[in-house]
C-alpha cells in the first residue's frame, strides 16, 4: 500500500467532514509533504487501542440512546394520538427534549473517534476510507437531515399539536427514525466489513479493486443491523425506565410518584418486551458468522472467547430476573393480581434453573494439565448441562416464563366478559404447554444427533416459542375487549426496592452492550480486517476478559455520568409536565399546578 | 435526597464492580498474535517444538478445536490403540510419512477429515507463515513420535513459498484430462459422493447436473464463496478449498465442469 493511496483516501474523507474538522486537512497535507504515512500513533497512558476503545464504545452507547429513544418517542406519541391519551404525548416530548442534548454528546464522541482513528490508526483508516469514501459522504450528509429533523420535531411539538398538523408532526418523528436508521446502517457496514470482508479479498487486494457494494452489504451487515435495531429499542426502554426510577425515588408528591411509576413501567415493558426477541436476532448473527467463516465462529463460541458467553449468560440471567422481579413487585399495586401470586415462585424456579444451565461452562479451551485435572475434555456431571441443547432449552423456557409474567401482569385487573373467555384461556394455556413441550423434546433429542442436525433444532425451538407468543397475544387482545376492571391500578404505590431493579437493568444492559462490542470486535483477533489487513501494532493481541471488563466498566461509567448530567440539564431547560387523571366531576379538572417540585401538573378528566 | 442518591450510586457502582470482578475471576485467556519466527539454518528440533507448542496453545488458535475433542480430534490425548498424534500420524494415509501428512493436514485440511468430524478446519497457510506451520508439525510429531522436521524443510518452504516443500502439499502436476482421475487427484471425492464413490459430506455429484448449470459449477469450483451454498449444507460454507483455480489448468477445469454438468 503506498502513501499516495492512503493520503488521498483520507483526504477525501476529511474534505467531506470539513464542517467538523477543517484543520485536519492541513495535518494530512503536511503528512503528504513529509513522506510516507506512519502505520500507528501512540496515546499516553492507555495506548492507542485504549483510546479508540473508549471513544468507540462511549460513542456507540450514545448512538444507541439517540436511535432507541426516537423509536420509543414515536411509539409513545402514536399511542397519545390514536388513544387520545395525552400522558403518552407528554412522555414522548419529555424524552425528545433529552435527545437534543444527547445528539451533541453523540456527535462529540463521534468526532473524538474519527480524530483518534486518523491520528492513531492512519493506515487502517486510509484503507477504510479508500473503500467507503462515498458512504462516508452520505453519512455526514444524513447528519444534517437528522439534526434538523430533530429540531423541527422537538421545537414544533407545541405548534403542531392538533388535528392534521399533529399527524404531520408524528411524520417528522418517523422521518427522524428513518434518518437515524440510515446513519446506523452505513456505520454498520464499515464495522461489519472489518469482520467479514468479501471472500475474494486477500492481503494483496488493493482497496480500489474492491466492489463497493460487496464490501458494504457484506455477510454480517444485515444480521448486525437487525440485532442493533432491536438492541437499541431495549436500551432506549431501559434508559427511560431508569430515568423514571430516579424521578420516582425523589418525588415529593403522590402525583409525581404516580407519573414516574407509570413511566418506569412503560420503559421496562418496552425493554423486556424487545429483549425477549433479541436472542433470536443473536442466533441469526451467530449463524451468519459461522457461515461466513467457521474459524471465526469457533473463535467466538469455543476459542479464547468461550468464557465470555458464560459472563453473558450471567448478565442476561440478571436481566431476566430483575425484569421479572419488577413485574412481580408491580403486581402488588394491581387489584386482582393476588390470584396469580402463588405461581410466582414456580416461575422463579424455572428462571433460576434456566440461568444455572445457561451459565454452565462447556467446551472451554484447556491445556494438558487442565484436561488431566478435569478427567477429560468435559466435566463428568456438569458437562451434560453445558451443551447447546441444554442451553437453548433453558433460554427458550426463560423467554416463555418471562412472557407468562407479562401476560399475568396484563390480565391481573381484567375480568373478560366475552362468552368464550374460558375457552380462550384454555387455548392460551395449551399454546404455552405445546411450546414448552416442543422446546423440551428437541432439547432432549439434540443429545442423540450430530452437531449439524442439533444446530437445526434451535430453529424449531425458536419457532415454537414465537408461535406461542404471537398466538397468545392475539387471543389476549380479543379477550381484553370489553373486559371489566377489577379496580384501578394504584400507580405510585410501588416499593422503592422495585426502582433499584430498574437501575440494575440499565447498568446491566449498558455493560452487556460493552461486552458484546468486545466480542464482535475481538473475534477478528489480530486483524483490522479479517484475513485482509493485519494489526501489527503493539496492541494487536486481543486482551483476556479481565482487562477487557475493566475497559468496559470505564466506558459504562463515563456514559452513565454523562447521561445523568444530560438528564439534569434537561430538567433545567423545561419543567416536565405531568398529567393527573381525575374523575370528570372533580373540581380540580382543567386546573394547572405550576409549582410541584420542579414539575407542572395538569389535571385532566379520565378518558 | 442525599441518602437516596447514595443508594442509587451504590447500586450502580456495585453492579458494575460485580461484573468486573466476575470477568476477572474466570480463567484469563488472551488471543495472542502468532509470533513471527526468525529461525536460523541451525535451528534444533527442540527449538522447533518449543515454538510450535507456544503457537499451538496461543496465537495459532489450535486449542479452540483440538483441545476439546468435540469439534475436532483432541491431539493432546491418545486416540485409543493408535496412541498420540505423533505415533499415529504416519499411519493415517498410505504412502505419506508423518510430517507430510501433518503438513498437508494444516494447509489442505479438507483432504483428510477424520471420520466422525465435520470439515471445518481452515487452511492455516492463510493465517500462519510456512515457518510457523512447520513448527506446528514439529510439535505434533513430538507428541509421542520422533521429530523429523528440520531446517531443510524450512529452507525448502522459503524457496517455494507456494507450499511445495513436501509431496503431500504440492499442487497436482498431473496433465490428465480424464474426469474421474481429476476428481480423485484433487480430492473432490473426499467430500462429494458420485455413485458409490466418495463421502456424503458435501452436496452429492450424482445428480448435480440436474440441479446446477455449467456456469454455477464453474463458479463454485473456482470461487466457492461466490455462490450460495446448497440447501442443507449451509453449515459447511467456507470449507471448500479455494485453490482449484491454481491447481487445475483451464482445460482440466472445463473437463471437470462439463463432466459434472452431465451428471443427471
Interface residues (C-beta under 8 A of the other chain):
Chain A: X199 X200 X246 X249 X250 X290 X291 X292 X293 X294 X295 X298 X299 X302 X303 X304 X305 X306 X307 X310 X311 X314 X315 X363 X364 X365 X366 X367 X368 X371 X377 X378 X451 X452 X455 X500 X503 X504 X507 X508 X511 X515 X522 X525 X526 X531 X535 X540 X541 X542 X543 X544 X545 X546 X548 X549 X550 X552 X553 X556 X557 X560
Chain B: X1 X4 X7 X8 X11 X12 X15 X16 X17 X19 X20 X22 X23 X24 X25 X26 X27 X28 X29 X30 X31 X32 X33 X34 X57 X59 X61 X63 X64 X65 X67 X68 X69 X70 X71 X74 X76 X77 X118 X120 X121 X122 X126 X127 X223 X225 X226 X229 X234 X235 X237 X238 X239
